[in-house]
Amino acid sequence: MTEIGDVLLIHSKAIRKLIVEPERNMKLALLVEKISSSNAPASGLSIQSIDASEKMPVVEDSELSLACITQGSSAMQVRWFKDGAAINVQTSYRSMWTTLVPKNSKDQYTAILGFEKAHVLDSGEFICQVSDWGIIQNKSIQVSVVTKPTAQVIPLTSTVRQGDRMVITCLSQDDVHGSFGYNWVKNNHILNPSVEPEMVEDLYPAGSRLLIHSARASATYTCIITSTAGSTRKDCSVTVISAKGQKQSIHYP
């Protein structure tokens, strides 16, 4: 495994990666070691493997690194591409970095492309291109980044009279396959339809709605949408007034 002192000579950004953030350094070191240990040395230019530090799909805002294990001469050059376009970390609108780790005991170099925070737009095909004395080789990896679901609650606020019927709808434009989970909370407590005047119904192909058969008191209803990328909450504030126009205080079960 490459010593930290060697890597300090490679890239100024790598210094912070390896010293200031030891947890990240350990993750990258394990990634390089895993890939390197599974490949035998070969003669001439060779891209032996390319792997990601995280399992796919990657959750948005997670740290992500791509490691390209190569063999070649000291004149070898590495370029990264995404969906056919060259990546320039110097002009990137986000924080990205690259470094080339010196060769190990198996004469393998490790080229790393790192993302401070993965974005859903980072999904696509990444190519590690290595050139050495006129010879060019490419190897690709598919990256998939998922984002937390967006939530839409209709309405966000409402004022009704005591005893009125009301419907609150919760949707997510990201739930194209109807695979998200939908749950409701009332005044920060799990909704219990068996003792409360509300009923929850699933919508097709995706979504949920809350039916209030008889509004009793003001309350805040929260829809929680859950996917593999995490959870999102959205509130609906309901104000209940009496027949005489007096506001009914929030009821906490």
C-alpha positions as CSV (number, residue, x, y, z in Angstrom):
1,M,0.0,0.0,0.0
2,T,1.3,3.5,-0.9
3,E,2.8,5.5,2.0
4,I,1.2,8.8,2.9
5,G,4.6,10.5,2.5
6,D,4.7,9.5,-1.2
7,V,1.2,10.7,-2.0
8,L,2.0,14.2,-0.5
9,L,4.2,14.8,-3.6
10,I,1.4,14.0,-6.1
11,H,-1.3,16.5,-5.6
12,S,-2.0,19.3,-3.2
13,K,-5.6,18.3,-2.8
14,A,-4.6,14.8,-1.9
15,I,-2.8,16.2,1.2
16,R,-6.1,17.2,2.7
17,K,-7.7,13.9,1.7
18,L,-5.0,11.8,3.3
19,I,-4.1,13.8,6.5
20,V,-7.0,16.1,7.4
21,E,-9.6,13.5,6.7
22,P,-8.3,10.1,7.9
23,E,-11.6,8.3,7.4
24,R,-11.7,9.2,3.8
25,N,-8.0,8.1,3.4
26,M,-8.8,4.8,4.9
27,K,-11.8,4.2,2.5
28,L,-9.6,5.1,-0.5
29,A,-6.8,2.9,0.7
30,L,-9.1,-0.1,1.2
31,L,-10.5,0.5,-2.3
32,V,-7.0,0.6,-3.9
33,E,-5.9,-2.4,-1.9
34,K,-9.0,-4.5,-2.8
35,I,-8.5,-3.8,-6.5
36,S,-4.7,-4.2,-6.6
37,S,-4.7,-7.5,-4.7
38,S,-7.0,-9.1,-7.3
39,N,-4.7,-8.4,-10.3
40,A,-1.5,-9.9,-11.3
41,P,1.3,-7.7,-12.9
42,A,1.3,-7.5,-16.7
43,S,3.8,-6.1,-19.2
44,G,3.2,-2.9,-21.1
45,L,0.2,-0.5,-20.9
46,S,-2.8,-2.0,-19.2
47,I,-5.9,-0.8,-17.4
48,Q,-6.6,-3.7,-15.1
49,S,-9.8,-2.5,-13.4
50,I,-12.0,0.5,-12.4
51,D,-14.1,0.4,-9.3
52,A,-16.2,2.8,-7.1
53,S,-15.8,3.4,-3.4
54,E,-19.6,3.1,-2.8
55,K,-22.1,0.5,-3.9
56,M,-24.5,1.6,-6.6
57,P,-26.8,3.4,-6.5
58,V,-25.1,6.1,-4.6
59,V,-27.2,8.4,-2.4
60,E,-27.0,12.1,-3.4
61,D,-24.6,14.2,-1.3
62,S,-22.5,11.1,-0.4
63,E,-18.8,11.1,-1.0
64,L,-17.7,9.1,-4.0
65,S,-14.3,8.1,-5.5
66,L,-13.5,6.2,-8.7
67,A,-10.2,4.2,-8.7
68,C,-8.6,3.2,-12.0
69,I,-5.8,0.6,-11.6
70,T,-3.2,0.8,-14.4
71,Q,0.2,-0.4,-15.5
72,G,2.6,1.5,-17.7
73,S,5.6,3.7,-17.8
74,S,6.3,6.9,-15.8
75,A,5.3,8.9,-18.9
76,M,1.7,7.5,-18.7
77,Q,-1.1,10.0,-18.7
78,V,-4.6,9.6,-17.4
79,R,-7.8,11.4,-18.5
80,W,-11.3,11.1,-17.2
81,F,-14.5,11.3,-19.3
82,K,-18.2,11.3,-18.5
83,D,-20.7,10.3,-21.2
84,G,-18.0,11.0,-23.8
85,A,-17.1,14.5,-22.5
86,A,-13.7,15.2,-20.9
87,I,-13.7,16.1,-17.2
88,N,-11.8,19.2,-16.1
89,V,-11.8,19.4,-12.4
90,Q,-10.3,22.9,-12.5
91,T,-13.3,24.4,-14.2
92,S,-15.9,22.1,-12.6
93,Y,-18.8,24.0,-11.0
94,R,-18.6,21.6,-8.1
95,S,-15.7,20.3,-5.9
96,M,-14.0,17.4,-7.7
97,W,-10.4,16.2,-7.5
98,T,-8.0,13.8,-9.2
99,T,-4.7,12.3,-8.1
100,L,-2.3,9.6,-9.3
101,V,-1.0,7.3,-6.6
102,P,2.6,6.1,-7.3
103,K,3.0,2.5,-8.4
104,N,3.0,-0.2,-5.8
105,S,5.0,-3.4,-5.5
106,K,3.1,-4.8,-8.4
107,D,4.0,-1.9,-10.7
108,Q,0.4,-0.7,-10.6
109,Y,-0.6,3.0,-10.6
110,T,-3.9,4.1,-9.1
111,A,-5.7,7.1,-10.8
112,I,-8.5,8.4,-8.6
113,L,-11.4,10.7,-9.5
114,G,-13.1,12.0,-6.4
115,F,-16.4,13.8,-5.7
116,E,-16.9,15.8,-2.5
117,K,-20.6,15.2,-2.8
118,A,-22.2,13.1,-5.5
119,H,-25.1,14.8,-7.4
120,V,-27.9,13.1,-9.3
121,L,-26.4,14.7,-12.5
122,D,-23.3,12.6,-11.9
123,S,-25.2,9.5,-13.0
124,G,-23.8,8.1,-16.3
125,E,-20.8,6.4,-17.8
126,F,-17.3,7.4,-16.6
127,I,-14.3,6.4,-18.6
128,C,-10.7,6.2,-17.4
129,Q,-8.4,6.8,-20.5
130,V,-4.7,6.0,-20.2
131,S,-2.2,6.9,-22.9
132,D,1.5,5.8,-22.9
133,W,3.9,6.2,-25.8
134,G,1.1,6.5,-28.4
135,I,-1.0,3.6,-27.0
136,I,-4.4,4.5,-25.7
137,Q,-6.7,2.3,-23.6
138,N,-10.1,3.0,-22.0
139,K,-12.1,1.3,-19.3
140,S,-15.6,2.4,-18.1
141,I,-17.8,2.2,-15.1
142,Q,-21.5,3.0,-14.8
143,V,-22.4,5.4,-11.9
144,S,-26.0,5.8,-10.6
145,V,-26.9,8.5,-8.1
146,V,-30.3,8.7,-6.5
147,T,-31.8,11.6,-4.6
148,K,-34.2,11.8,-1.7
149,P,-37.8,12.0,-2.8
150,T,-39.5,15.3,-3.4
151,A,-42.8,15.7,-1.6
152,Q,-45.9,17.6,-2.6
153,V,-48.7,18.1,-0.1
154,I,-52.0,19.5,-1.2
155,P,-53.1,21.8,0.4
156,L,-50.2,23.2,2.5
157,T,-52.7,25.1,4.7
158,S,-56.4,25.1,5.1
159,T,-59.1,26.6,7.4
160,V,-62.3,24.6,7.9
161,R,-65.3,24.7,10.2
162,Q,-65.6,22.1,13.0
163,G,-67.2,19.0,11.7
164,D,-66.3,19.6,8.1
165,R,-64.8,16.9,5.9
166,M,-61.3,17.4,4.4
167,V,-58.8,15.6,2.2
168,I,-55.0,16.0,2.2
169,T,-53.0,14.5,-0.7
170,C,-49.4,13.6,-0.7
171,L,-47.4,12.9,-3.9
172,S,-43.9,12.6,-5.2
173,Q,-42.9,13.2,-8.8
174,D,-39.9,10.9,-8.3
175,D,-42.1,7.8,-7.5
176,V,-42.5,6.7,-11.1
177,H,-42.6,3.0,-10.2
178,G,-44.9,3.4,-7.2
179,S,-42.2,1.9,-4.9
180,F,-42.0,4.7,-2.2
181,G,-43.4,4.4,1.3
182,Y,-46.0,6.9,2.6
183,N,-46.7,7.6,6.2
184,W,-48.7,10.2,8.1
185,V,-48.0,11.9,11.4
186,K,-50.4,14.2,13.4
187,N,-48.8,16.8,15.7
188,N,-45.5,14.8,15.6
189,H,-47.3,11.7,16.7
190,I,-47.9,8.6,14.6
191,L,-51.5,8.8,13.3
192,N,-53.8,6.2,14.8
193,P,-56.9,6.0,12.6
194,S,-58.6,3.6,15.0
195,V,-59.1,6.4,17.5
196,E,-58.8,9.5,15.4
197,P,-61.2,11.0,12.8
198,E,-58.8,10.3,9.9
199,M,-58.4,7.6,7.4
200,V,-55.4,6.9,5.1
201,E,-55.8,5.7,1.5
202,D,-53.2,4.6,-1.0
203,L,-53.4,6.2,-4.4
204,Y,-52.6,4.5,-7.7
205,P,-50.1,4.4,-9.3
206,A,-48.4,6.2,-6.4
207,G,-49.1,8.5,-3.5
208,S,-51.3,8.7,-0.5
209,R,-54.2,10.8,0.9
210,L,-55.6,11.5,4.3
211,L,-59.3,11.8,4.8
212,I,-60.6,13.8,7.8
213,H,-64.2,12.8,8.1
214,S,-65.0,15.3,10.9
215,A,-62.5,18.0,11.8
216,R,-62.4,18.5,15.5
217,A,-59.4,20.7,16.3
218,S,-56.5,22.5,14.6
219,A,-53.6,20.2,13.8
220,T,-50.4,19.8,11.8
221,Y,-50.4,16.8,9.5
222,T,-47.0,15.5,8.1
223,C,-46.6,13.3,5.2
224,I,-43.3,11.2,5.3
225,I,-42.1,9.8,2.0
226,T,-39.4,7.1,2.1
227,S,-37.2,5.7,-0.7
228,T,-33.9,3.9,-0.9
229,A,-32.2,7.3,-0.8
230,G,-33.8,8.5,2.4
231,S,-36.9,10.2,3.7
232,T,-38.6,13.6,3.1
233,R,-41.3,15.3,5.2
234,K,-43.9,17.8,4.2
235,D,-46.5,19.5,6.5
236,C,-50.1,20.6,6.1
237,S,-51.4,23.0,8.7
238,V,-55.1,22.7,9.3
239,T,-57.0,25.4,11.3
240,V,-60.4,24.4,12.7
241,I,-62.9,27.1,13.7
242,S,-66.2,26.7,15.4
243,A,-69.5,27.4,13.8
244,K,-69.3,30.8,15.5
245,G,-65.9,31.5,13.9
246,Q,-63.8,30.8,17.0
247,K,-60.5,28.9,16.5
248,Q,-60.3,25.5,18.0
249,S,-57.0,24.9,19.8
250,I,-54.6,22.2,18.6
251,H,-55.4,18.9,20.1
252,Y,-52.6,16.5,21.1
253,P,-53.7,12.9,21.5
